[in-house]
Structures are given as structure tokens and as C-alpha cells.
Amino acid sequence: MLRAEIVSVGDELLKGLRINTNAAFMASALAGIGIPVDRIVTCSDIDADMAAVFSESLQRADIVLVTGGLGPTGDDRTLSSVQRLLGRGLELNRESYLNLEERMTRLGREISPALHGQAMVIEGSRVMVNTKGTAAGMIIDCGEPFRNHHLVLMPGVPSEMKAMMELDVIPFFARHSTSFIQHTPVKTFGIGESTLSEMIAEIEGTLPDGTTLAYLPHAAGVNLTISTIGSTDEEVERQNSAVVEAILQRAGQFVYATGETTLEAALGERLGRRGLKVAVAESCTGGLVASRLTDVPGASAWFLQGFVVYSNQAKERALGVPGALIERWGAVSEEVARAMASGALERSGADLAVATTGIAGPSGGTAEKPVGTLCLAIAEKNSGEVRSKMLRMHGDRELNKLRFSEAALRELWEALPSR
């Protein structure tokens, strides 16, 4: 079984100036051809540091993928580091040079000495022409000192790296891979990590060889990923599906999807299947619930209207919430949330309406209604029911708003039977 490591080069990554999205893409792409990634490392632009990391990774991994440090500026030192590590020279790759020449001609520019270096590659490399930029990529057999393990050099620009992965790296190593990997996400809501762990402890303790289970907590809940690796596609799928099914048997009431989908997308699919339309009335979430719902392609089939009524006057004018109700119970109350949901349902003509009113913070809380208080309501056209609840969240303003929106989507989900 081939195994890989990923090295991301760049001081900007270590300083937190840029988020490393490249590593996640590469790991996912390699998993698709049955090659697991054992380690992901970020290192500085210093030659000695890079050489040490490359050497260490090559001793362990069959494939070491490197991004960054191939540009034309002084801090791009990946090539010189690899030269010293392998004791090889540089050579001009004609195809890469012609690609560079064509690109510069289109831009009306000359090929400067610095840009000329973008077509220089390590001797003996399998060259990857950069279809999205200037720096050539390389797949290098590192020879006997590193047990013929491969070093893959790619630019750090995500679009350039992705093109090389798809056009060259994945096809090249797919021919040599003898394994299969399947990752199945299990998306949950309304349950904490420790409670979920207790619920599926017996399953986790009897996982078949080659299968692992990872907990992925996030701001609004926790998801699971069930990963299986094996020698045949059929066996991997059978083992993976068996574990997923066992989890559904134990914790299915908290699962909204088994796959790469969002709660809003799963909710939209359920609304569309039942031919229902939804409206939202938002105070504390400021339009976030509507934004998340309309992020889903095709949302116009089931999302009808959104009201952002942040002030008391807006609640009264746009939704008909009685001023006396606000005066008596306060804007953050189940009574006002129910009136908001009813008003949104009536004015929009939707089948369902959800309303949010709360205190996101950092100020505005009281002893009775502290920061993080959320009042939710759901109004249903067919039944005439209006239900409400009060919840308490803990976080800063941004996190509270996200959790408030998640709670609103959960409330909509639970109002819709799966049939």
C-alpha cells in the first residue's frame, strides 16, 4: 500500500497570514485513488529546514507532495533545497518554456531572467506543465538513497496545484495504487460529542480492521467520518456501509445526512420533496437563516420570503407584531417569536415560517435573559399550530449568531417528517 505525506512550504502559512487549503484538497484527491496521507507538515522558507523536512518525509512515505516555494522571488527556495538534497542540477524544460513564452506574449511582456527560471526543473524529473500559471511542477524519483520514493513539487497557488493534481499527479500514481479508501460523513445535530460517543461506544470498540471513526466537532454540533481502507472496492464499501448502518441504528434520530451535504441543503431537499414553501422572520440572526437557505442551488423552488426585522418598529410594521405584546413580554420572548412567525406565515403565503429573536451579545443581556438567549417559533399553515421555545447559547456574537441560525434550521427540519 502506497502512503503519502504532504509538506506545505511558506512563512505566510506559519504566521497565520494564509489558510492552508491545499493540503485538504491533496489529501482528499489521494484518498480517491486509495492512498492515505499519514502526515501534513508546514515548514519555513529556510533551505536547511526544507531539506530536513523533505528528507525525513521521504524516509517514511512513498510519496511526498510539496506545495510552495517555486515562484520567481527570492523567498522561493524549494528548487535549490531539493537540488542540494538529491545532488542534482537544473535543466531547462522546453515545453514549460514554450508555455511560459506563450503566456508572456499574451500579456505583452518579455521573459525576464527571473521568469526564465520558472521553466527550470530538477534533472531527471517528470515535468508537469503549468496550465494555470508559470512555474513548472515535477514528479521526481529520488533514487536509492530514498528507496525510490517520489517527491512531487507543485506551486502553492491553489488553482495551479489543483490543475497539476488532476492532470498529472492523480493519473500517475493511480496506476501504482493497490488500495481503496472510502470516507463517509455522518452529519448530526442536537447532540454533544460526549453523548454521541457514549451512544455509539460499542460500535467504536468493535470496528473492523481498516476502519476508523473520527469525531469532527464544529460550532453548531458534531459530525462523524467513517473511513475504511482495503484491497478491494467491494470489501471496503461493505465494511464502511455496515458501520454507518450501525450508527444510524443507535443515533439515527440525530442524523440528518450521510454524505457531503449541509443541513440547509438536506432541509431544502425535504421541503422540495413535500412541495412545501418556507418563509423566515429574523431579528437576532439578521438574515443569516435566509442567507444559508438561499445558498442552496434551486432554493427558489421552496424558499418564498425573508423578513429581517431588527427593531421593534420593524416587527410591528412588517409583521404586525402588536406593540403591547413587545411592551409586556420584551422583544426577546417566546410570545414575540410566535407573533413574528405567524406574521411571516400570513404575509408570505408560505406553508411554514420560522422566527428568531434573541441576544447575540456582547451586551444587552439581563439576569433573566443573558447573552446567548434565543427564542424560536415555528408556524404551520395546515395545522394552524404555532410552537415556540427558548434556548441558551454560549459564545461571542459571531458564534451565537451561527448557533442561532443552526437552531432555526433544526427547528424547521424537525417540523418536517421524512415521509
Summary of the structure (lengths in Angstrom):
residues: 419
radius of gyration: 27.4
end to end distance: 43.7
largest distance: 83.1
contacts: 1380
relative contact order: 0.08
helix: 43%
strand: 24%
